[in-house]
Amino acid sequence: MHVAPAGGTAVQDHVALAEIELCGELIIAASAAHEERLSLVRIDEVLKVAEEREAAAGR
């Protein structure tokens, strides 16, 4: 078992934190949709897929 050292020097995994944030956004969107399923288009909107594609194309 690995225990983080005392003193608050825990290393943050930025990729994992970003994934957790995206999951949270999906949960919020699903909750707002009530009984309906999220469409693939809505999921892409929540995850900002188009914005990421545009940013990647501009690199």
BELCOR-V778742 format. One record per pair of residues at least 12 apart in sequence whose C-alpha atoms are under 8 Angstrom apart, sorted by the first residue. I is the first residue (numbers start at 1). J is the second residue. D is the distance in Angstrom with one decimal. If there is no record, write none. Layout:
i j d
I J D
I J D
This chain:
i j d
22 47 6.4
25 46 6.6
25 47 7.6
26 43 7.2
26 46 6.5
26 47 7.6
29 46 7.3
